[in-house]
Amino acid sequence: MPLIFEHHIKFDSTNLSESVTALSALFTSLENTDKALSKAQLKQATNKGALWLTRGKHTQRLRRLKKVMQLGDELHFYYNEVVLANGVNEAILISDEANYSVWYKPFGMLSQGSKWSDHCTIARFVNQHFADERATFIVHRLDKAATGLILIAHSKKAAQALTSMFENRTTNDNSLEKYYQIVVHGDYSINKQPQVITTDVDDKSAQSTFNFLRYDAAKNQSLVAVKIDSGRKHQIRVHAASTGFPVVGDRLHGIAEKNDSTDLQLCAVDLRFTCPITQQEHHFQLPETLRPQL
């Protein structure tokens, strides 16, 4: 059985000395239990985001195990052997715009982490990529199973401006346009082109425009371009399935078998917007080699 547990330490006058660090406190607290870990294991788990510190009203991840503890501090250690063993392919930098950067997010990489870790997230990867370890803020999200272009802000001001741009766009607003490519089961060319789909997603209005690109008769699969005018969770997957042409690799809304290892064939390939910080027009495209292939 994999080792999975939570461990919490609150520092008061009975367990606090002048030199006690997060590492020494955690190691000593676990040492004589069935959850004892070596210092190397504790360091590795902490680097992957398993340790949190509450100081006053603030709780945040702690990566500096040499940090000296203070009266009233609380350590929260979330250890999940399975989660910590996970790995993903590296993200690829598409463009560095200083206030934010544009990346290719690979299959399996998360937008944000959990209490157990953040080592498989785009935010953590970007933070470690730059030599100055820039601050990273998630502006919008891509599903774990999806791939493609994603923006990462590097200041609170940029994050607020870009997040507002994504959240406040409307169907008739051309200041932000998001385009995807998907591979679906079947010959999509039989549908009217372009096909505007307005099926509600989770009882909320949603609109997508699908355009047929190519068909592979041997695989009985089609490559389809998609423009979305709203940002509902799983919108493209729901809309594709609603037309009878589910996305290849979609185990939630599609027809993929449970033992089918095919990655979800859904990729964000094109972003066009007016930067709310500089008011400049930007157009970012994913290289053809990173797009879905028939």
KAFENDA-V118615 format. One record per backbone hydrogen bond with DSSP energy under -0.5 kcal/mol. CO is the residue of the C=O (numbers start at 0). NH is the residue of the N-H. Records with the same first field share a line. If there is no record, write none. Layout:
BEGIN
CO->NH, NH
END
This chain:
BEGIN
1->3
2->80
4->78
6->76
8->74
9->11
10->71
11->14, 15
14->16
16->19
19->68
20->24
21->25
22->26
23->27
24->28
25->29
26->30
27->31
29->32
32->35
37->41
38->42
39->43
40->44
41->45
42->46
43->47
44->49
45->48
47->117, 118
49->77
50->61
51->75
52->54, 59
53->73
54->57
57->54
59->52
62->64
63->66
64->22
66->21
69->72
72->10
73->53
74->8
75->51, 77
76->6, 78
77->79
78->4
79->83
80->84
81->85
82->85
91->103
94->96, 101
96->98
98->153
99->96
100->151
101->93, 94
102->104, 149
103->91, 105
104->147
105->108
109->121
110->122
116->113
117->120
119->109
120->124
121->125
122->126
123->127
124->128
125->129
129->132
136->152
142->145
143->107
146->267
147->104
149->102
150->138, 139
151->100
152->136
154->158
155->159
156->160
157->161
158->162
159->163
160->164
161->165
162->166
163->167
164->168
169->172
171->173
172->175
174->273
176->271
177->227
178->268, 269
179->225
180->266
181->183, 223
182->247
183->221
185->187
186->189
187->190
193->195
194->196, 209
196->207
199->201
200->203
203->200
206->228, 229
207->196, 209
208->226
209->193, 194
210->224
213->222
214->216
215->219, 220
219->185
220->215
221->183, 223
222->212, 213
223->181
224->210
225->179
226->208
227->177
231->234
233->237
234->238
235->239
236->240
237->241
238->242
239->242, 244
240->243
245->184
246->249
247->264
248->250
249->253, 255
256->259
258->260
263->265
264->182
265->146
266->180, 268
267->148
268->285
269->178
270->283
271->176
272->274, 281
274->278
279->274
281->272
283->270
286->289
287->290
END
